[in-house]
């Protein structure tokens, strides 16, 4: 989710709630301890130099169970980050403590912000020789005449 979309949801939110994809809620007394820009400059396995930037929020909770972050307060923190850090309308990545610090994408289900699991991927699949997904065929269709043709990908 881009920062602009997140801010639009905050404008109409009664409160700020986060939950994991499993439905487990981030305790409502969480803090947003950091809002920043994270840059990554790297070379992928195919030798291509890449640059990525994300808006980064860090969620944390402690034993101060009376704490509640209001949407307007978070909007002010974001506005300050945009002003001071020059934060652009970037995709948001959330760091949240589980067994270790997890990194999540953000979605919205109409009521809650949802921490979506991130996945790794090969960015240079063609250079690494990773085959494209194979065509799937039902075995029963193999007995039909003329279903396999040279170059058709089913043989």
C-alpha positions in Angstrom: 0.0 0.0 0.0 1.3 3.4 -0.9 1.6 6.1 1.8 -1.1 8.2 0.2 -3.6 5.4 0.4 -2.7 4.7 4.0 -3.2 8.3 4.9 -6.6 8.3 3.1 -7.7 5.4 5.2 -6.5 7.1 8.4 -8.6 10.2 7.5 -11.8 8.2 8.0 -10.6 5.7 10.6 -12.2 5.7 14.0 -9.1 4.2 15.4 -5.8 2.7 14.2 -5.8 -1.1 14.3 -3.3 -3.5 12.8 -3.7 -7.3 12.6 -1.7 -10.1 11.0 -3.2 -12.0 8.0 -4.1 -14.8 10.5 -6.5 -12.4 12.2 -4.3 -12.1 15.3 -4.5 -8.4 16.4 -1.5 -6.3 17.2 -2.2 -5.2 20.8 -4.2 -2.0 20.8 -1.6 -0.3 23.0 1.1 -0.4 20.3 3.3 2.5 19.5 4.7 3.6 16.1 8.3 4.0 17.3 9.8 4.9 13.9 8.6 6.4 10.6 11.3 6.6 8.0 12.6 6.0 4.6 14.6 2.8 4.0 16.8 2.6 0.9 18.3 -0.6 -0.5 21.1 -0.4 -3.1 22.0 -3.9 -4.4 23.0 -6.2 -7.2 20.6 -9.0 -8.0 21.8 -12.5 -9.0 21.8 -11.6 -12.7 24.2 -8.7 -12.1 21.6 -5.9 -12.4 22.1 -2.9 -10.0 18.9 -2.0 -8.3 17.6 0.7 -5.9 14.5 0.3 -3.8 13.0 2.8 -1.3 10.1 2.2 1.1 8.3 4.1 3.8 9.0 2.2 7.0 6.9 2.1 10.1 8.0 0.2 13.2 5.3 -1.1 15.5 6.1 -1.9 19.2 4.2 -2.6 22.3 5.1 -2.7 25.9 3.3 -3.0 29.2 1.8 0.5 29.0 -1.6 -0.9 28.2 -3.3 2.5 28.5 -1.6 3.8 25.4 -3.8 4.3 22.2 -2.5 5.8 19.0 -5.1 8.0 17.4 -5.4 8.3 13.6 -4.8 12.1 13.8 -1.6 11.6 15.8 -0.2 9.1 13.3 -1.1 11.5 10.5 0.9 14.2 12.2 3.9 11.9 12.6 3.7 11.0 8.9 3.4 14.7 7.9 6.5 15.5 10.0 8.4 12.6 8.3 7.4 13.9 4.9 8.6 17.4 5.7 11.8 16.6 7.5 12.9 13.4 5.6 11.4 14.4 2.3 9.4 11.2 2.3 7.7 10.5 -1.0 4.6 8.5 -1.8 6.3 5.2 -1.3 5.1 1.7 -0.6 4.9 1.0 3.1 6.8 -1.7 4.9 6.0 -2.4 8.5 8.5 -3.9 11.0 6.8 -5.8 13.8 8.3 -8.0 16.5 7.4 -11.7 16.4 10.1 -14.3 17.1 12.3 -11.8 15.3 11.7 -8.5 13.6 9.3 -9.3 10.7 8.8 -7.1 7.7 5.3 -6.8 6.3 3.4 -5.2 3.4 0.2 -3.4 4.4 -3.3 -4.0 3.3 -6.7 -2.8 4.5 -9.8 -4.9 4.9 -12.2 -2.0 5.4 -11.7 -1.9 9.2 -8.2 -3.0 10.0 -4.8 -2.4 8.5 -3.5 -5.9 7.8 0.2 -6.9 8.0 0.7 -9.0 4.9 3.6 -11.5 4.7 6.4 -10.6 2.3 7.9 -13.1 0.0 11.3 -13.4 -1.5 11.7 -13.8 -5.2 14.5 -14.1 -7.8 14.6 -10.8 -9.6 16.6 -12.2 -12.5 14.9 -15.5 -13.2 15.8 -15.4 -16.9 19.5 -15.0 -16.1 19.4 -17.7 -13.5 17.8 -20.3 -15.7 14.7 -20.6 -13.6 12.1 -22.3 -15.8 8.7 -20.6 -16.4 5.7 -22.3 -14.9 4.9 -25.4 -16.9 1.5 -25.8 -18.6 -0.8 -28.0 -16.6 -2.9 -30.7 -18.3 -5.4 -33.2 -17.0 -4.3 -36.8 -17.6 -7.7 -37.7 -19.0 -7.2 -35.1 -21.8 -4.0 -36.9 -23.0 -6.1 -39.8 -24.4 -8.0 -37.4 -26.8 -6.8 -37.5 -30.4 -4.7 -34.5 -31.6 -4.3 -33.0 -28.1 -0.5 -33.0 -28.4 1.2 -31.2 -31.2 4.8 -30.6 -31.8 5.8 -27.5 -29.9 2.5 -27.4 -28.1 4.2 -27.8 -24.7 2.2 -30.8 -23.5 4.7 -33.5 -24.3 
